[in-house]
Structure formats: structure tokens, C-alpha cells
């Protein structure tokens, strides 16, 4: 499937990191967001903030892998497009 070591070194194909790792991590991040909001509404702000921090750390982990593999694409313009999308995702993740 894919190798985290190869991804960390920027040697893995981007589509593998984007789809095989990005989709499951997005599902986990969504669950963390829902849980954090529920905890904030219940008054457990410290636990809600901890889940928000875990979600940001999870995105940062995937962001670093995807960024390092963003040059491993067939067409060079994908590198710029992916990096813009990653930065936008980071901003949205940090602001929500």
C-alpha cells in the first residue's frame, strides 16, 4: 500500500498519502471535532481543547507527509495546487 518511512522521506507517491492516509485521518479529525464541540457545550472546556489540539496535531502529521510528497506527481502543477490546498486546510483546521 504505502510506507510511512518513504512518505516521511518524501519518496512516496502523493496520491497514496492523499487518499490512503488522508481519508481515514479526515474521518478521525471529524470525530475529534464533534467530540470537542460536545465537550465545550457541556462545560468541559479543558477536555474539548485537548481534543482540538489532538485534531490539529493529527492534521499537522498528515500535512507534513503530504507536503514532503507533493513533488511526487505526474504533472508539476499538482505540486502548487496541493500545497495551496494543504495550507488552506491548515488554516481551516486551526481556526475551527
RAMOFEN-V199616 format. One record per pair of residues at least 12 apart in sequence whose ideal C-beta (glycine too) atoms are under 10 Angstrom apart, sorted by the first residue. I is the first residue (numbers start at 1). J is the second residue. If there is no record, write none. Layout:
BEGIN
i=I j=J
i=I j=J
END
This chain:
BEGIN
i=1 j=16
i=1 j=20
i=1 j=21
i=2 j=15
i=2 j=16
i=2 j=17
i=2 j=19
i=2 j=20
i=2 j=21
i=2 j=65
i=2 j=69
i=3 j=16
i=4 j=17
i=4 j=21
i=4 j=61
i=4 j=65
i=6 j=65
i=6 j=68
i=6 j=69
i=6 j=72
i=7 j=20
i=7 j=21
i=7 j=62
i=7 j=64
i=7 j=65
i=7 j=66
i=7 j=68
i=7 j=69
i=7 j=72
i=8 j=64
i=8 j=65
i=8 j=68
i=8 j=69
i=9 j=65
i=9 j=68
i=9 j=69
i=10 j=64
i=10 j=65
i=10 j=67
i=10 j=68
i=10 j=69
i=10 j=70
i=10 j=71
i=10 j=72
i=11 j=68
i=11 j=69
i=11 j=72
i=12 j=65
i=12 j=66
i=12 j=68
i=12 j=69
i=12 j=72
i=13 j=69
i=13 j=72
i=13 j=73
i=13 j=74
i=14 j=65
i=14 j=66
i=14 j=67
i=14 j=68
i=14 j=69
i=14 j=70
i=14 j=71
i=14 j=72
i=14 j=73
i=14 j=74
i=14 j=78
i=14 j=79
i=14 j=82
i=15 j=69
i=15 j=72
i=15 j=73
i=15 j=74
i=15 j=78
i=16 j=65
i=16 j=69
i=16 j=72
i=17 j=62
i=17 j=65
i=17 j=66
i=17 j=67
i=17 j=68
i=17 j=69
i=17 j=70
i=17 j=72
i=17 j=82
i=18 j=62
i=18 j=65
i=18 j=66
i=18 j=69
i=18 j=70
i=18 j=73
i=18 j=82
i=18 j=85
i=18 j=86
i=21 j=61
i=21 j=62
i=21 j=65
i=21 j=66
i=22 j=59
i=22 j=62
i=22 j=63
i=22 j=65
i=22 j=66
i=22 j=89
i=24 j=62
i=25 j=55
i=25 j=58
i=25 j=59
i=25 j=61
i=25 j=62
i=25 j=65
i=26 j=58
i=26 j=59
i=26 j=62
i=26 j=89
i=28 j=54
i=28 j=55
i=28 j=58
i=29 j=54
i=29 j=55
i=29 j=56
i=29 j=58
i=29 j=59
i=29 j=62
i=29 j=89
i=29 j=93
i=30 j=55
i=31 j=51
i=31 j=55
i=32 j=50
i=32 j=51
i=32 j=52
i=32 j=53
i=32 j=54
i=32 j=55
i=32 j=56
i=32 j=57
i=32 j=58
i=32 j=59
i=33 j=51
i=33 j=52
i=33 j=55
i=33 j=93
i=33 j=96
i=34 j=51
i=35 j=47
i=35 j=48
i=35 j=50
i=35 j=51
i=35 j=52
i=35 j=54
i=35 j=55
i=36 j=48
i=36 j=49
i=36 j=50
i=36 j=51
i=36 j=52
i=36 j=53
i=36 j=54
i=36 j=55
i=36 j=96
i=37 j=51
i=37 j=52
i=37 j=96
i=38 j=51
i=39 j=51
i=39 j=52
i=40 j=52
i=52 j=93
i=52 j=94
i=52 j=96
i=55 j=93
i=55 j=94
i=55 j=96
i=56 j=90
i=56 j=93
i=56 j=94
i=56 j=96
i=58 j=93
i=59 j=86
i=59 j=89
i=59 j=90
i=59 j=92
i=59 j=93
i=59 j=94
i=60 j=90
i=60 j=93
i=60 j=94
i=62 j=86
i=62 j=89
i=63 j=86
i=63 j=87
i=63 j=89
i=63 j=90
i=63 j=93
i=64 j=86
i=66 j=82
i=66 j=83
i=66 j=85
i=66 j=86
i=66 j=89
i=67 j=79
i=67 j=82
i=67 j=83
i=67 j=86
i=67 j=87
i=67 j=90
i=69 j=82
i=70 j=82
i=70 j=83
i=70 j=85
i=70 j=86
i=71 j=83
END
